[in-house]
Amino acid sequence: MKKLLKDCLFIFFVVTVLFFLSDLPSFSGTMKFVQLSDIHYSLVREDTSYKLLSKTRPLLQDAIEQINNEKNVKFIMITGDGIDRPTKDSLYSLTDELNKLNAPWYHALGNHDTTTDGYLTKTNFVKILKEKNPNYTFDSTYYTFKPQKGYRVIVLDGAKNKGWTSQGILPEEELCWLDEILSKSKNDTVLIFLHFPLVTPYDSKNHEIINADEFKAVLKKYNMPIAIFSGHYHAAKITKRGNILHVSSPALAGYPNAFRIIEVSQKGDKTTFKFDFKETNLKDLQAKTKIMTFGGAIYYGKPQDRNTTITIEKKK
């Protein structure tokens, strides 16, 4: 009788533990990555009214050191304006620094990264990244990969092909490609990275995506959790709209000289994002950029735009 009682208690204990564990997100469903935006890496020593171009190298080196001290980072994504001026020397120097990262890094094009009337065209930008970065194996400026089971990364190119402008545009063929990739990713959490935000942190008509409505129309067709990460406006802002999370991140070259570490986890139809806002350790430089910047509070964002946890779920 005692043996039977012990056996029953043991079985009850095992079943309880298994039930508890089954209710937790699996390890394979959790992933950590970094969004680093608007580095504006520069070989020029002249600052602008809001970018500390003379100190972009130490600011980047500090960010890299912080990132390398983080455990289990799956990848780092640069969401545009990695360099301030589209020159070959700037890009080579930037990639030399980024190759010091302990995890794979990728890049989405910004309006400062390439030119249409010089050497660093989009074609040559991709060529250099493939040469310098072993993880960049793509032939296009927009591309996709799966960093882990259950997640789909989509990188878009919103930089115009003709003339320099701060406005973004997604050509028809790119939107068709996006539609095709999304149609094959209905069981994934989709992470979209591009320089130009679809939902802007503040109004600035000359920085918007020109054909934002066409972009929204493609996304509207899908109900899985989608998060869109962007830069460009140099401001911290997080906006949830239905099954889509819009994440704008600040510039490393300007106040608040920060980047994001994001831990994402899945449980059923829900995906949870935990945001960790990392500011530079170079406080003297941060104090200088704050003085340089008009409207610093907009760029810094509200507390819920920096360190927060947000859950989005599949649209019914």
N, C-alpha and C positions, 0 to 999 in steps of 0.2 A: 504493500500500500504506500509506504514511504517513497519507494522507488518510482511508483507511478506518479505520485504527487510532484517529485523532483523533475521527472520527465515533462510533465504538463507545464510546470513553471518555466522550465528551460525553453520549451516550444513557444510559450507565451512571450517570453523575453525576446527570442529571435524574431518572431513575427512583428512585435512592437518596434524593434530596431529597424527592420526592413521597411516597415510602413513609414517610419520617420524619415529614413534616408530617401525613399521614393518621392517624398514630398519636397525635397530640396532640389535646386537646379544642379544638373550634373556638371562635373568639372569641364567636360568638353563643351558645355554651353556657355562658359565664361571666357571672356577675352579682354585683354587690356591693350590699348593703343594710344598713340600720342598725335595730337594735331598741333602743328607748328606753322604759323602763318606770317606772311609779310615780313620776312627777315630783312629784305631790302639790302642784302649783303653788298657792300660797296668797297671799291679800291680807292674811292675819292675821299678826301679828308674834309670836305665842306658839308656842314650840316644844313638841313632845310628848316623851315619854320616848325615842323612837327616830326622830323625824322633825324635821329642821331646817327647820321651816316658815318661819321668818323669813328664810331665805336661799335659798329655792327659785328666785327670779328669777336671782341671779348664778350659781347652779349650772346652771340651764338655759342661760343665756347662754354659759357656758364650754363646755357640751356642744355647742351650736350652732356655736360657733367651731371646735371640733375637727372636727365633721362637715363643715363647709364647707371645711376644709383638705384633706379627702379627695377624691381624684379618682374619677370614674366611679361615684358613688353613684346607684343607680337609684331608690331610694325610702327613706323612713324610716317605721317603724311604731311607734306608741305603743301598748304593750300594756296599756292600762288605767290608771285612777287618774291621768289627766292633771291633774286638779284634786283638791284635798283636800276642799273643801266645794262641794256642787252649787249654785252661784250663777251667775247670768247674767254678773255682772261678772268673776268668776274665769275663766270660759270665754272671754269676749271678750279679756281680758288675755293668757291663755295663747295663743290663736290669733294675737294680734299678735306675740308672740315667735316662735312656730313658723313664721310666714310669712317670717321672716328666713332660713330654711333655703334652700339653693340647689337642693335636689331636692324632688320631691313628697313630702308627708307624709300619713299616714292614721292612723286612731284606732280601737282596739277598746275597747269599754266595760268599765269596772271598777266595783266596788261603790261607789266614792266619787263617780263622775261624774254621776249623776242622782238624782232623788228622785221619790217617788210622791205627796208631799203638798205640793209647792211648784211654782215656775215651771219649773225645769229638769228636766222629764220627758224620757223618751227621745225623744219626738216633737220637743220644742223643742231638744234637744241636736243632733239631726240637722239641724234647720232652721238653727241657728246655724253648724254646720260647713259646710253647703252655701253659706251666705251669705258666710262668711269665707275658705273654702278652695276655690279654683277646681278642685282635683283631686278633691274629695269630691263626687261627682255621684250618690251613692246615696240611695235613699229609705228604706232600712232600716238598722237597727243591725247586721245581719249582711249581708255582701256578698262579691262575688268579682270579680277582674279578672286579666288576664294581663299582667304587666309586661314580658314578653319571651317569645319563642318557646321552648317547652319547659318553661315554668314556669307554675304556677297558684297564685295567692294566694287564700286563703279566710280571711275575717275572721269570727269567731263572737262572739255576744253571750251571755255566761253570767250576766249580772247579772239578779237576780230582778225581776219586775215589780211585786211587792207587798211592802211593808215593807222595812226596811233590814236586811241581813244580810251577813256575810262569806262565806257559802256561795254556791256557784254552781250553776246549773241550766241545762240546754239543753232547751227545750221540744220536744215531739214534732214540731211542724211545722218547727222549725229543723233537727232531726236528719234529717227526711225531705228537706229542702232540701239538706243536706250530702251525703246519700246520692246524690241526683240529680246534684249537681255532681261528686262523685268518680267517678261512673259515666261521665262525659263527659271525664275527665281521666286516663285510664289510660296515656297516652303521655307524661305530664308528670311533672316533679318537683313535688310538692304542698307548699306552705308554708302552714301553718295558724297563725293568730294569734288568741289569746284571752287574757283576763286570768287565768283560773283554770287552773292546770296539771292535766293528766290524771295524770301521774306526779309526785307532790309531792317537793320537795327535803328535807322533813322532815315528821314527823307533826304535824298540827293539824286535828282533826276538824271544827272550826267554820270551816275555810277551804276544805274540799274541795268538789268537784263532787258534788252529791247523787246524780245519776243517771249517775255515771261508767261504770257497766257498760253502759248503753245506748249511750253515746258509743263505748266500746271495741268494741261489737258492730258498729257501722257501719264503723269503721276496719278491723276484722278481715276484711272482705269484699274488701279491695283489696290488691294486691301491689306497687304502684309505690312508689318512695322517697317517704316522707312525713316532714316535720319539723314539730313543733308547738312554737311559741314562746309563752311565757307569763311572767307576773310574779307579783303578788299576795303571794307569800311573802317577797319582798325578798331572795332568796337566789340565788347562782350554783350551778347544778347542770346537768350534761349527762348524759343516760342514753340508751343505745342499746338498743332492744328489737326485734330482727328488722329489718323494713324501716322502722321508725319511730324517729325521733330526737326525744327530749323535751328541750327547752331552757328552763330557768328562768333568769330574769335578775334582777339586783339592782335596788334602788330608786335613783333619782337623789337623792331627798330624804333618804335614810338611808345609813349606812355599807354598802358602800364607795363610795357616790356614783359609780356606774359605769354604763356601757352597752356594748353589743356592736356591733362591725362584723363582718359576715359576708360572706365571699366564697364563692360556691357555683359549682361547675362540674360538667358532665355528660360522661360518656364511656360510651357504650353503655348498659347497664342500671345503671351505677353513678353515684352522685352524691356529690361530695366537698364537705364544709363546712370552711372554714378560719375559725376564730374568733379575733378580736382584741379583747381585753378592754381597754376604755378607762376609766381612772379620771379623776376631776376633777383639773384643774390647781390648784384652790384647796385646797392642802394644809392650810391652817389650819382650813378648814371640815371637811375629811375627818377631821382629828385630833379635832375636837370631836365629830363624829358617832360616831366610834369609842368615845370615852369614854361617850357617851350610851347606846350600844347594848350590851345584855347578849347574850353569845354571838356576838361579831363574827366569829369563825372560821367559823361556820355560814353567815353571809351572804356572806362572802368566797369560800367554797368552796375546793376543792383545786386545785392547778395545772391538772389536766386538765379542770376546770370553767370555766377562764378562757381560756387561750391553748392551742388544740389544733386538730388536723385529724382529721376523722372521715369515713369513707366508708360510705355505706349503699347497698344494692343491691336491685334488684327481687327480691321473694320468689319462689322457684321453685315 
